[in-house]
Amino acid sequence: MKLSNSFSSALREFAYFMESGSQNTLQGIDYISLYGTEPSAIEQVFAIYANVIELDENGIVLNAKYAEKRATDYLRSYCDSSFKVMPPY
């Protein structure tokens, strides 16, 4: 079974905004400097995204923005210890 076009599109969009430094849920956070220096932090972001995202029976993404927020909340808390992820993981 192949991944749906809906999922592929959602993942591609998330990856683009993460890599370009323009992820709106991370405004004010210098996360780009983590690329190449702390790859496990970036890996964790994508692992959370993949574990949170939901698809319907036709492969249509149901919660792309929520998956992005949960994933990027981890990175925000990684970069800013005063940020508390709610609800906790």
N, C-alpha and C positions, 0 to 999 in steps of 0.2 A: 504494500500500500504506500502510495506517495503522499507527501504532505500536501495539504490543500493550497490552492492559490491564495486564499484568504490568510492562512497562517504564514506562508512565505512572504506575502506582502507586509504583514504586521511585523514580522521578524526583521525584514530588510529595512523597514522604516525605523524601527528601534535601533538597529545597528548603525544606520546612517547618522541619526541624531546623537548617539553615544560617541561615535568616532569623530564627528565634526565639531564637537564641543558645544553644540547648540541644544542639548537636551533640556527642555523647558523645566523639568522638575529638579534640575541641578543648577539653576541660575545662582551665581555667586560662589559656586564651589569649584575649585581648581582640581578637577578630576582627570583632565587630559594628561597631567604630569605622571599619573599612575601607569599609563600605557608604557610598557617596556621596562618599568622599574618594579612594579608590583602587580604582575599579571594575575595572581590568584584573586585579587580584589575584583578585577574585571571579570574573571571567570565566574566568581560568585554571583555577580550581577546577572549574567546570562543564565546561570543555573536557577536562580530565583525566578526570573522571567519565564523560563521553560516550565517550571513547576507550578506557577500560578495561572498561566494562560489557559483558558478553557475554550473548547470548540464544541459546536453542536454536532448532531449526527451527520450533517452534510459537510463538516469541516470548516464551517464559518466561525470565525473568531468572535467570542461573546464579550470579552473583557480586556481588550488590548490596553486601554489607558490604565486600568487598575493594575494589570501585570507590570506595566512600565513603572507605575508609582511604587509598587512594592519592591521592585528590583532596584530602582534608583534611591529609595529610602535607605536601603542597605549601604549604598555607596556614600550617601550624605552622612550617615552615622559613622562610617569608616573614616571620613575626612574631618568630621566635626563631632567630637565626643559629647558635646552638649545636646546634640539632636537625638531625640528618642523616637524610635520607630513605634508607631501605633497602628494596629495592635502589634505587640511584639511577635517576633518569629517563633 
